[in-house]
Amino acid sequence: MKEPVFNGDGLRFKSLEDYVAFKSFHDFVNNKNAIDAHLKSYEYYATDPSLHEERTDIMLGNQKTEDIISSLNHFGGLTLTSLCTTFEIAIKEFLCCYFFHNPKTMYGFLGRDDSKGMVSLNDMLTVNTYQALIVNLATKSASKASKGTYGEAFSRVGKLCKANIDKEVLTKLNDLQTYRNKIVHEKFLKQWTLSDISDYEVLVSSVIEEICRFGIAKNIPGKYTCVSGENRMELASVAVLGKKEI
């Protein structure tokens, strides 16, 4: 099993890609010439001449325009949830990489409350190498450490990396998650502006960039050109658990 590497550049690009997709649709919907050309590509006719009514083509055109605008709002919600997914992946993947390179820090995320740090026999028997075991445990620990609100998850990353996190960022992340949950579970609809999506993309991207800086500071192998212009790809040749070198 390969050593996990944090792809900060790829995740940063995914966040930007979400915004660009929405912007492209937004630009089309708000381009009157483009909408008019689209409407003119349809031809209205009555199946029976006696059913023809004046201005029906205009009414149908207005309805089509409203449908397109409604689609933009729907796509805005999908864009926001996609940004959330990018954030969730970034947190979980970084934690997995961090735990792999700092196995002792997994202690509080393994085992039950009454047996912290315990590794099950099943975990040990389902792998063939020590590295595969650590990757498996790091993955499980990352899954547990990334639970809760977005603010809590990012705070844990900061605590592990001994870095202070701006409380305003944590509040904004929780607000983003609240919108995400309402969209996913309540079919929440809103007129999403380009500014709305831009603000949330900036938020997610700034968090990813901050995580990249943590990775550089902690020598976690990864792709960090989005913040440093260089990559840290020196993979560990050995794994260490406690004081014993394997």
PyRosetta script that sets phi, psi and omega in degrees:
from pyrosetta import init, pose_from_sequence

init()
pose = pose_from_sequence("MKEPVFNGDGLRFKSLEDYVAFKSFHDFVNNKNAIDAHLKSYEYYATDPSLHEERTDIMLGNQKTEDIISSLNHFGGLTLTSLCTTFEIAIKEFLCCYFFHNPKTMYGFLGRDDSKGMVSLNDMLTVNTYQALIVNLATKSASKASKGTYGEAFSRVGKLCKANIDKEVLTKLNDLQTYRNKIVHEKFLKQWTLSDISDYEVLVSSVIEEICRFGIAKNIPGKYTCVSGENRMELASVAVLGKKEI")
pose.set_psi(1, 130.8)
pose.set_omega(1, -175.0)
pose.set_phi(2, -72.7)
pose.set_psi(2, 150.4)
pose.set_omega(2, 175.6)
pose.set_phi(3, -67.7)
pose.set_psi(3, 132.8)
pose.set_omega(3, -179.6)
pose.set_phi(4, -68.5)
pose.set_psi(4, 140.3)
pose.set_omega(4, 178.9)
pose.set_phi(5, -127.3)
pose.set_psi(5, 132.5)
pose.set_omega(5, -177.8)
pose.set_phi(6, -82.8)
pose.set_psi(6, 116.5)
pose.set_omega(6, -178.8)
pose.set_phi(7, -91.8)
pose.set_psi(7, 71.6)
pose.set_omega(7, -178.9)
pose.set_phi(8, -61.0)
pose.set_psi(8, -40.3)
pose.set_omega(8, -179.6)
pose.set_phi(9, -62.5)
pose.set_psi(9, -44.0)
pose.set_omega(9, -178.9)
pose.set_phi(10, -63.7)
pose.set_psi(10, -41.8)
pose.set_omega(10, 179.8)
pose.set_phi(11, -69.9)
pose.set_psi(11, -37.4)
pose.set_omega(11, 176.2)
pose.set_phi(12, -62.5)
pose.set_psi(12, -39.5)
pose.set_omega(12, 178.4)
pose.set_phi(13, -67.0)
pose.set_psi(13, -40.2)
pose.set_omega(13, -180.0)
pose.set_phi(14, -60.5)
pose.set_psi(14, -39.8)
pose.set_omega(14, 178.2)
pose.set_phi(15, -63.0)
pose.set_psi(15, -46.3)
pose.set_omega(15, 178.9)
pose.set_phi(16, -64.7)
pose.set_psi(16, -37.9)
pose.set_omega(16, 179.9)
pose.set_phi(17, -60.9)
pose.set_psi(17, -39.2)
pose.set_omega(17, 177.5)
pose.set_phi(18, -60.6)
pose.set_psi(18, -45.5)
pose.set_omega(18, -179.2)
pose.set_phi(19, -64.5)
pose.set_psi(19, -44.1)
pose.set_omega(19, -178.4)
pose.set_phi(20, -62.1)
pose.set_psi(20, -38.5)
pose.set_omega(20, 179.2)
pose.set_phi(21, -62.0)
pose.set_psi(21, -44.6)
pose.set_omega(21, 178.9)
pose.set_phi(22, -66.6)
pose.set_psi(22, -42.0)
pose.set_omega(22, -178.5)
pose.set_phi(23, -61.4)
pose.set_psi(23, -39.8)
pose.set_omega(23, -179.5)
pose.set_phi(24, -62.3)
pose.set_psi(24, -44.1)
pose.set_omega(24, 178.5)
pose.set_phi(25, -67.3)
pose.set_psi(25, -41.7)
pose.set_omega(25, -179.8)
pose.set_phi(26, -60.9)
pose.set_psi(26, -43.0)
pose.set_omega(26, -179.4)
pose.set_phi(27, -62.7)
pose.set_psi(27, -39.3)
pose.set_omega(27, 179.2)
pose.set_phi(28, -65.9)
pose.set_psi(28, -48.7)
pose.set_omega(28, -177.1)
pose.set_phi(29, -62.3)
pose.set_psi(29, -32.0)
pose.set_omega(29, -177.6)
pose.set_phi(30, -95.6)
pose.set_psi(30, 11.8)
pose.set_omega(30, 175.8)
pose.set_phi(31, -103.3)
pose.set_psi(31, 103.3)
pose.set_omega(31, -174.9)
pose.set_phi(32, -59.6)
pose.set_psi(32, -39.6)
pose.set_omega(32, 179.8)
pose.set_phi(33, -62.9)
pose.set_psi(33, -39.7)
pose.set_omega(33, 179.9)
pose.set_phi(34, -66.9)
pose.set_psi(34, -42.4)
pose.set_omega(34, 179.0)
pose.set_phi(35, -65.4)
pose.set_psi(35, -43.4)
pose.set_omega(35, 179.3)
pose.set_phi(36, -61.5)
pose.set_psi(36, -41.4)
pose.set_omega(36, 179.0)
pose.set_phi(37, -65.1)
pose.set_psi(37, -37.4)
pose.set_omega(37, 178.4)
pose.set_phi(38, -65.1)
pose.set_psi(38, -44.3)
pose.set_omega(38, -179.3)
pose.set_phi(39, -65.5)
pose.set_psi(39, -35.9)
pose.set_omega(39, -179.3)
pose.set_phi(40, -70.8)
pose.set_psi(40, -14.2)
pose.set_omega(40, 178.8)
pose.set_phi(41, -75.7)
pose.set_psi(41, -9.9)
pose.set_omega(41, 176.3)
pose.set_phi(42, -99.0)
pose.set_psi(42, 149.1)
pose.set_omega(42, 177.8)
pose.set_phi(43, -122.5)
pose.set_psi(43, 125.5)
pose.set_omega(43, -179.5)
pose.set_phi(44, -95.2)
pose.set_psi(44, 134.4)
pose.set_omega(44, 172.0)
pose.set_phi(45, -154.4)
pose.set_psi(45, 152.0)
pose.set_omega(45, 178.5)
pose.set_phi(46, -91.9)
pose.set_psi(46, 137.8)
pose.set_omega(46, 179.9)
pose.set_phi(47, -64.3)
pose.set_psi(47, -25.5)
pose.set_omega(47, 175.6)
pose.set_phi(48, -131.2)
pose.set_psi(48, 121.8)
pose.set_omega(48, -178.3)
pose.set_phi(49, -49.9)
pose.set_psi(49, -31.0)
pose.set_omega(49, -179.4)
pose.set_phi(50, -69.1)
pose.set_psi(50, -16.7)
pose.set_omega(50, -179.1)
pose.set_phi(51, -90.0)
pose.set_psi(51, -6.6)
pose.set_omega(51, -178.0)
pose.set_phi(52, -63.9)
pose.set_psi(52, 135.5)
pose.set_omega(52, 176.8)
pose.set_phi(53, -127.7)
pose.set_psi(53, 140.6)
pose.set_omega(53, -179.9)
pose.set_phi(54, -62.0)
pose.set_psi(54, 144.1)
pose.set_omega(54, 176.5)
pose.set_phi(55, 67.0)
pose.set_psi(55, 9.9)
pose.set_omega(55, 177.0)
pose.set_phi(56, -62.1)
pose.set_psi(56, -38.5)
pose.set_omega(56, 179.8)
pose.set_phi(57, -62.2)
pose.set_psi(57, -36.2)
pose.set_omega(57, 178.9)
pose.set_phi(58, -68.8)
pose.set_psi(58, -43.6)
pose.set_omega(58, 179.7)
pose.set_phi(59, -63.5)
pose.set_psi(59, -40.4)
pose.set_omega(59, 178.5)
pose.set_phi(60, -67.3)
pose.set_psi(60, -36.1)
pose.set_omega(60, 178.1)
pose.set_phi(61, -65.4)
pose.set_psi(61, -41.0)
pose.set_omega(61, 178.2)
pose.set_phi(62, -64.2)
pose.set_psi(62, -40.0)
pose.set_omega(62, 178.7)
pose.set_phi(63, -64.7)
pose.set_psi(63, -40.0)
pose.set_omega(63, 178.7)
pose.set_phi(64, -63.6)
pose.set_psi(64, -40.6)
pose.set_omega(64, 178.7)
pose.set_phi(65, -63.4)
pose.set_psi(65, -43.7)
pose.set_omega(65, 178.2)
pose.set_phi(66, -61.6)
pose.set_psi(66, -38.1)
pose.set_omega(66, 178.7)
pose.set_phi(67, -63.8)
pose.set_psi(67, -39.8)
pose.set_omega(67, -179.6)
pose.set_phi(68, -66.7)
pose.set_psi(68, -42.6)
pose.set_omega(68, 178.3)
pose.set_phi(69, -63.5)
pose.set_psi(69, -41.0)
pose.set_omega(69, 177.7)
pose.set_phi(70, -62.4)
pose.set_psi(70, -37.7)
pose.set_omega(70, 178.3)
pose.set_phi(71, -64.3)
pose.set_psi(71, -36.0)
pose.set_omega(71, 178.0)
pose.set_phi(72, -62.4)
pose.set_psi(72, -43.7)
pose.set_omega(72, 179.2)
pose.set_phi(73, -64.6)
pose.set_psi(73, -39.5)
pose.set_omega(73, 177.3)
pose.set_phi(74, -63.0)
pose.set_psi(74, -44.1)
pose.set_omega(74, -180.0)
pose.set_phi(75, -66.9)
pose.set_psi(75, -31.4)
pose.set_omega(75, 176.5)
pose.set_phi(76, -61.4)
pose.set_psi(76, -41.8)
pose.set_omega(76, 177.2)
pose.set_phi(77, -64.0)
pose.set_psi(77, -40.6)
pose.set_omega(77, 178.5)
pose.set_phi(78, -65.6)
pose.set_psi(78, -37.3)
pose.set_omega(78, 178.3)
pose.set_phi(79, -63.4)
pose.set_psi(79, -42.5)
pose.set_omega(79, 179.2)
pose.set_phi(80, -62.5)
pose.set_psi(80, -43.8)
pose.set_omega(80, 179.7)
pose.set_phi(81, -66.4)
pose.set_psi(81, -32.3)
pose.set_omega(81, 177.3)
pose.set_phi(82, -67.2)
pose.set_psi(82, -39.4)
pose.set_omega(82, 175.3)
pose.set_phi(83, -61.2)
pose.set_psi(83, -38.6)
pose.set_omega(83, 178.1)
pose.set_phi(84, -63.6)
pose.set_psi(84, -42.0)
pose.set_omega(84, 178.8)
pose.set_phi(85, -61.9)
pose.set_psi(85, -40.9)
pose.set_omega(85, 178.1)
pose.set_phi(86, -61.8)
pose.set_psi(86, -43.0)
pose.set_omega(86, 177.2)
pose.set_phi(87, -60.8)
pose.set_psi(87, -47.6)
pose.set_omega(87, -178.2)
pose.set_phi(88, -60.9)
pose.set_psi(88, -42.3)
pose.set_omega(88, 178.8)
pose.set_phi(89, -64.4)
pose.set_psi(89, -42.8)
pose.set_omega(89, -178.9)
pose.set_phi(90, -60.2)
pose.set_psi(90, -45.9)
pose.set_omega(90, -179.7)
pose.set_phi(91, -62.1)
pose.set_psi(91, -49.4)
pose.set_omega(91, -175.5)
pose.set_phi(92, -66.6)
pose.set_psi(92, -42.0)
pose.set_omega(92, -178.8)
pose.set_phi(93, -67.4)
pose.set_psi(93, -39.7)
pose.set_omega(93, 179.4)
pose.set_phi(94, -66.5)
pose.set_psi(94, -43.2)
pose.set_omega(94, 179.1)
pose.set_phi(95, -60.2)
pose.set_psi(95, -39.8)
pose.set_omega(95, 178.2)
pose.set_phi(96, -60.9)
pose.set_psi(96, -45.4)
pose.set_omega(96, 178.7)
pose.set_phi(97, -64.5)
pose.set_psi(97, -42.2)
pose.set_omega(97, -179.0)
pose.set_phi(98, -62.9)
pose.set_psi(98, -46.9)
pose.set_omega(98, -179.3)
pose.set_phi(99, -64.4)
pose.set_psi(99, -37.2)
pose.set_omega(99, 178.9)
pose.set_phi(100, -59.7)
pose.set_psi(100, -40.9)
pose.set_omega(100, -177.6)
pose.set_phi(101, -88.8)
pose.set_psi(101, -8.9)
pose.set_omega(101, 176.9)
pose.set_phi(102, -135.7)
pose.set_psi(102, 67.3)
pose.set_omega(102, -172.8)
pose.set_phi(103, -55.0)
pose.set_psi(103, -34.2)
pose.set_omega(103, -177.7)
pose.set_phi(104, -63.9)
pose.set_psi(104, -25.3)
pose.set_omega(104, -178.6)
pose.set_phi(105, -75.0)
pose.set_psi(105, -6.4)
pose.set_omega(105, 178.1)
pose.set_phi(106, -79.0)
pose.set_psi(106, -9.8)
pose.set_omega(106, -172.9)
pose.set_phi(107, -47.3)
pose.set_psi(107, -50.0)
pose.set_omega(107, -175.1)
pose.set_phi(108, -75.2)
pose.set_psi(108, -4.9)
pose.set_omega(108, -176.6)
pose.set_phi(109, -114.9)
pose.set_psi(109, 4.3)
pose.set_omega(109, 178.0)
pose.set_phi(110, -114.0)
pose.set_psi(110, 148.8)
pose.set_omega(110, 178.9)
pose.set_phi(111, 77.5)
pose.set_psi(111, -179.6)
pose.set_omega(111, 178.0)
pose.set_phi(112, -88.8)
pose.set_psi(112, 174.4)
pose.set_omega(112, -178.5)
pose.set_phi(113, -58.2)
pose.set_psi(113, -32.5)
pose.set_omega(113, -178.8)
pose.set_phi(114, -93.1)
pose.set_psi(114, 4.6)
pose.set_omega(114, 179.6)
pose.set_phi(115, -148.7)
pose.set_psi(115, 55.3)
pose.set_omega(115, -178.5)
pose.set_phi(116, -58.2)
pose.set_psi(116, 139.5)
pose.set_omega(116, 176.3)
pose.set_phi(117, 81.5)
pose.set_psi(117, -3.1)
pose.set_omega(117, -178.4)
pose.set_phi(118, -75.7)
pose.set_psi(118, 136.0)
pose.set_omega(118, 177.3)
pose.set_phi(119, -107.3)
pose.set_psi(119, 128.7)
pose.set_omega(119, -176.1)
pose.set_phi(120, -73.8)
pose.set_psi(120, 154.2)
pose.set_omega(120, 176.5)
pose.set_phi(121, -60.6)
pose.set_psi(121, -37.5)
pose.set_omega(121, 180.0)
pose.set_phi(122, -61.1)
pose.set_psi(122, -39.8)
pose.set_omega(122, 178.6)
pose.set_phi(123, -61.1)
pose.set_psi(123, -37.4)
pose.set_omega(123, -177.3)
pose.set_phi(124, -77.8)
pose.set_psi(124, -31.1)
pose.set_omega(124, -176.3)
pose.set_phi(125, -84.2)
pose.set_psi(125, -14.2)
pose.set_omega(125, -177.9)
pose.set_phi(126, -93.4)
pose.set_psi(126, 6.2)
pose.set_omega(126, 178.1)
pose.set_phi(127, -125.8)
pose.set_psi(127, 159.3)
pose.set_omega(127, -177.9)
pose.set_phi(128, -105.7)
pose.set_psi(128, -17.3)
pose.set_omega(128, -178.2)
pose.set_phi(129, -134.4)
pose.set_psi(129, 161.2)
pose.set_omega(129, 177.8)
pose.set_phi(130, -63.5)
pose.set_psi(130, -41.1)
pose.set_omega(130, -179.6)
pose.set_phi(131, -61.9)
pose.set_psi(131, -41.2)
pose.set_omega(131, 179.2)
pose.set_phi(132, -62.4)
pose.set_psi(132, -36.6)
pose.set_omega(132, 177.9)
pose.set_phi(133, -64.1)
pose.set_psi(133, -45.5)
pose.set_omega(133, -179.0)
pose.set_phi(134, -65.1)
pose.set_psi(134, -39.4)
pose.set_omega(134, 177.7)
pose.set_phi(135, -62.1)
pose.set_psi(135, -43.5)
pose.set_omega(135, -179.8)
pose.set_phi(136, -63.1)
pose.set_psi(136, -45.2)
pose.set_omega(136, 179.8)
pose.set_phi(137, -67.7)
pose.set_psi(137, -37.7)
pose.set_omega(137, 178.9)
pose.set_phi(138, -65.0)
pose.set_psi(138, -37.7)
pose.set_omega(138, 178.7)
pose.set_phi(139, -65.0)
pose.set_psi(139, -44.2)
pose.set_omega(139, 179.0)
pose.set_phi(140, -65.2)
pose.set_psi(140, -42.2)
pose.set_omega(140, -179.6)
pose.set_phi(141, -65.5)
pose.set_psi(141, -40.2)
pose.set_omega(141, 179.7)
pose.set_phi(142, -64.3)
pose.set_psi(142, -38.1)
pose.set_omega(142, 179.0)
pose.set_phi(143, -63.0)
pose.set_psi(143, -41.1)
pose.set_omega(143, -179.6)
pose.set_phi(144, -73.0)
pose.set_psi(144, -40.8)
pose.set_omega(144, -176.7)
pose.set_phi(145, -71.1)
pose.set_psi(145, -20.1)
pose.set_omega(145, -178.1)
pose.set_phi(146, -93.0)
pose.set_psi(146, 2.2)
pose.set_omega(146, -179.9)
pose.set_phi(147, -77.0)
pose.set_psi(147, 168.1)
pose.set_omega(147, -179.4)
pose.set_phi(148, 94.6)
pose.set_psi(148, -162.8)
pose.set_omega(148, 178.9)
pose.set_phi(149, -72.0)
pose.set_psi(149, 161.1)
pose.set_omega(149, 178.3)
pose.set_phi(150, -59.9)
pose.set_psi(150, -38.9)
pose.set_omega(150, 179.8)
pose.set_phi(151, -62.9)
pose.set_psi(151, -41.5)
pose.set_omega(151, 179.2)
pose.set_phi(152, -65.4)
pose.set_psi(152, -42.2)
pose.set_omega(152, -178.7)
pose.set_phi(153, -63.5)
pose.set_psi(153, -45.6)
pose.set_omega(153, -180.0)
pose.set_phi(154, -68.1)
pose.set_psi(154, -33.6)
pose.set_omega(154, 177.0)
pose.set_phi(155, -62.8)
pose.set_psi(155, -38.7)
pose.set_omega(155, 178.8)
pose.set_phi(156, -64.2)
pose.set_psi(156, -39.4)
pose.set_omega(156, 177.4)
pose.set_phi(157, -61.0)
pose.set_psi(157, -46.1)
pose.set_omega(157, 179.3)
pose.set_phi(158, -61.4)
pose.set_psi(158, -41.3)
pose.set_omega(158, -179.8)
pose.set_phi(159, -64.7)
pose.set_psi(159, -43.4)
pose.set_omega(159, 179.2)
pose.set_phi(160, -63.2)
pose.set_psi(160, -37.2)
pose.set_omega(160, -178.5)
pose.set_phi(161, -89.7)
pose.set_psi(161, 4.7)
pose.set_omega(161, 179.1)
pose.set_phi(162, 55.6)
pose.set_psi(162, 48.7)
pose.set_omega(162, -179.6)
pose.set_phi(163, -128.4)
pose.set_psi(163, 145.7)
pose.set_omega(163, 177.7)
pose.set_phi(164, -83.5)
pose.set_psi(164, 136.0)
pose.set_omega(164, 179.3)
pose.set_phi(165, -108.9)
pose.set_psi(165, 133.4)
pose.set_omega(165, 178.1)
pose.set_phi(166, -63.1)
pose.set_psi(166, 123.5)
pose.set_omega(166, -178.3)
pose.set_phi(167, -62.1)
pose.set_psi(167, -31.0)
pose.set_omega(167, 178.7)
pose.set_phi(168, -64.6)
pose.set_psi(168, -36.6)
pose.set_omega(168, 177.4)
pose.set_phi(169, -64.8)
pose.set_psi(169, -41.2)
pose.set_omega(169, 179.6)
pose.set_phi(170, -63.3)
pose.set_psi(170, -40.4)
pose.set_omega(170, 178.8)
pose.set_phi(171, -63.9)
pose.set_psi(171, -43.6)
pose.set_omega(171, 179.8)
pose.set_phi(172, -64.8)
pose.set_psi(172, -37.9)
pose.set_omega(172, 178.1)
pose.set_phi(173, -64.0)
pose.set_psi(173, -41.5)
pose.set_omega(173, 178.6)
pose.set_phi(174, -66.6)
pose.set_psi(174, -36.1)
pose.set_omega(174, 175.9)
pose.set_phi(175, -64.0)
pose.set_psi(175, -41.9)
pose.set_omega(175, 177.4)
pose.set_phi(176, -60.1)
pose.set_psi(176, -44.0)
pose.set_omega(176, 179.7)
pose.set_phi(177, -64.7)
pose.set_psi(177, -36.6)
pose.set_omega(177, 178.3)
pose.set_phi(178, -61.9)
pose.set_psi(178, -44.8)
pose.set_omega(178, 176.3)
pose.set_phi(179, -61.3)
pose.set_psi(179, -44.3)
pose.set_omega(179, -179.0)
pose.set_phi(180, -58.0)
pose.set_psi(180, -46.5)
pose.set_omega(180, -178.7)
pose.set_phi(181, -64.8)
pose.set_psi(181, -38.7)
pose.set_omega(181, 179.0)
pose.set_phi(182, -66.8)
pose.set_psi(182, -37.5)
pose.set_omega(182, 179.1)
pose.set_phi(183, -68.4)
pose.set_psi(183, -45.1)
pose.set_omega(183, -175.6)
pose.set_phi(184, -73.5)
pose.set_psi(184, -42.5)
pose.set_omega(184, -172.4)
pose.set_phi(185, -99.3)
pose.set_psi(185, -20.0)
pose.set_omega(185, -176.9)
pose.set_phi(186, -122.5)
pose.set_psi(186, 4.1)
pose.set_omega(186, -178.0)
pose.set_phi(187, 54.4)
pose.set_psi(187, 41.9)
pose.set_omega(187, -178.9)
pose.set_phi(188, -62.7)
pose.set_psi(188, 132.1)
pose.set_omega(188, 179.1)
pose.set_phi(189, -116.5)
pose.set_psi(189, 143.6)
pose.set_omega(189, -178.9)
pose.set_phi(190, -155.7)
pose.set_psi(190, 151.3)
pose.set_omega(190, 174.4)
pose.set_phi(191, -81.4)
pose.set_psi(191, 95.9)
pose.set_omega(191, -176.8)
pose.set_phi(192, -80.0)
pose.set_psi(192, 125.7)
pose.set_omega(192, 177.1)
pose.set_phi(193, -92.7)
pose.set_psi(193, 165.0)
pose.set_omega(193, 176.8)
pose.set_phi(194, -62.1)
pose.set_psi(194, -34.5)
pose.set_omega(194, 178.8)
pose.set_phi(195, -65.2)
pose.set_psi(195, -39.5)
pose.set_omega(195, 178.2)
pose.set_phi(196, -57.7)
pose.set_psi(196, -52.8)
pose.set_omega(196, -176.6)
pose.set_phi(197, -66.5)
pose.set_psi(197, -38.2)
pose.set_omega(197, 178.7)
pose.set_phi(198, -61.4)
pose.set_psi(198, -43.7)
pose.set_omega(198, -179.3)
pose.set_phi(199, -61.6)
pose.set_psi(199, -41.9)
pose.set_omega(199, -178.9)
pose.set_phi(200, -73.9)
pose.set_psi(200, -32.0)
pose.set_omega(200, 175.8)
pose.set_phi(201, -66.3)
pose.set_psi(201, -42.0)
pose.set_omega(201, 177.5)
pose.set_phi(202, -61.6)
pose.set_psi(202, -40.1)
pose.set_omega(202, 179.2)
pose.set_phi(203, -61.9)
pose.set_psi(203, -51.9)
pose.set_omega(203, -178.4)
pose.set_phi(204, -63.8)
pose.set_psi(204, -42.8)
pose.set_omega(204, 179.9)
pose.set_phi(205, -64.0)
pose.set_psi(205, -39.7)
pose.set_omega(205, 179.9)
pose.set_phi(206, -65.0)
pose.set_psi(206, -36.0)
pose.set_omega(206, 177.6)
pose.set_phi(207, -66.8)
pose.set_psi(207, -44.4)
pose.set_omega(207, 178.8)
pose.set_phi(208, -60.8)
pose.set_psi(208, -43.1)
pose.set_omega(208, 178.8)
pose.set_phi(209, -63.7)
pose.set_psi(209, -38.5)
pose.set_omega(209, 177.7)
pose.set_phi(210, -64.6)
pose.set_psi(210, -41.0)
pose.set_omega(210, 177.5)
pose.set_phi(211, -63.3)
pose.set_psi(211, -38.3)
pose.set_omega(211, 177.1)
pose.set_phi(212, -60.5)
pose.set_psi(212, -41.1)
pose.set_omega(212, 178.6)
pose.set_phi(213, -64.6)
pose.set_psi(213, -37.8)
pose.set_omega(213, 175.5)
pose.set_phi(214, -60.6)
pose.set_psi(214, -43.5)
pose.set_omega(214, -178.8)
pose.set_phi(215, -61.5)
pose.set_psi(215, -41.6)
pose.set_omega(215, 178.3)
pose.set_phi(216, -64.9)
pose.set_psi(216, -44.4)
pose.set_omega(216, -178.3)
pose.set_phi(217, -64.1)
pose.set_psi(217, -33.2)
pose.set_omega(217, -177.2)
pose.set_phi(218, -99.1)
pose.set_psi(218, 9.5)
pose.set_omega(218, 178.5)
pose.set_phi(219, 56.8)
pose.set_psi(219, 40.6)
pose.set_omega(219, 176.1)
pose.set_phi(220, -87.6)
pose.set_psi(220, 121.8)
pose.set_omega(220, 179.6)
pose.set_phi(221, -54.8)
pose.set_psi(221, 134.2)
pose.set_omega(221, -179.8)
pose.set_phi(222, -179.7)
pose.set_psi(222, 179.5)
pose.set_omega(222, 178.7)
pose.set_phi(223, -106.4)
pose.set_psi(223, 110.3)
pose.set_omega(223, -170.7)
pose.set_phi(224, -126.6)
pose.set_psi(224, 24.8)
pose.set_omega(224, -176.8)
pose.set_phi(225, -64.9)
pose.set_psi(225, -19.5)
pose.set_omega(225, 179.8)
pose.set_phi(226, -66.3)
pose.set_psi(226, -16.9)
pose.set_omega(226, 178.9)
pose.set_phi(227, -125.9)
pose.set_psi(227, -20.1)
pose.set_omega(227, -173.6)
pose.set_phi(228, -126.1)
pose.set_psi(228, -16.4)
pose.set_omega(228, -177.1)
pose.set_phi(229, 80.3)
pose.set_psi(229, 5.0)
pose.set_omega(229, 179.0)
pose.set_phi(230, -145.8)
pose.set_psi(230, 160.8)
pose.set_omega(230, 178.5)
pose.set_phi(231, -107.2)
pose.set_psi(231, 151.3)
pose.set_omega(231, 174.6)
pose.set_phi(232, -111.1)
pose.set_psi(232, 94.3)
pose.set_omega(232, -174.4)
pose.set_phi(233, -118.0)
pose.set_psi(233, 21.3)
pose.set_omega(233, 177.3)
pose.set_phi(234, -79.5)
pose.set_psi(234, 95.8)
pose.set_omega(234, -177.0)
pose.set_phi(235, -76.4)
pose.set_psi(235, 148.9)
pose.set_omega(235, -178.4)
pose.set_phi(236, -69.3)
pose.set_psi(236, 138.2)
pose.set_omega(236, 178.5)
pose.set_phi(237, -91.4)
pose.set_psi(237, -18.0)
pose.set_omega(237, 177.3)
pose.set_phi(238, -136.6)
pose.set_psi(238, 160.7)
pose.set_omega(238, 175.5)
pose.set_phi(239, -116.1)
pose.set_psi(239, 145.3)
pose.set_omega(239, -177.8)
pose.set_phi(240, -124.1)
pose.set_psi(240, 130.8)
pose.set_omega(240, 176.8)
pose.set_phi(241, -124.2)
pose.set_psi(241, 118.1)
pose.set_omega(241, -176.0)
pose.set_phi(242, 66.5)
pose.set_psi(242, -131.0)
pose.set_omega(242, -179.8)
pose.set_phi(243, -105.8)
pose.set_psi(243, 0.3)
pose.set_omega(243, -176.4)
pose.set_phi(244, -97.1)
pose.set_psi(244, 123.1)
pose.set_omega(244, 178.8)
pose.set_phi(245, -86.4)
pose.set_psi(245, 129.2)
pose.set_omega(245, -177.6)
pose.set_phi(246, -100.8)
pose.dump_pdb("model.pdb")
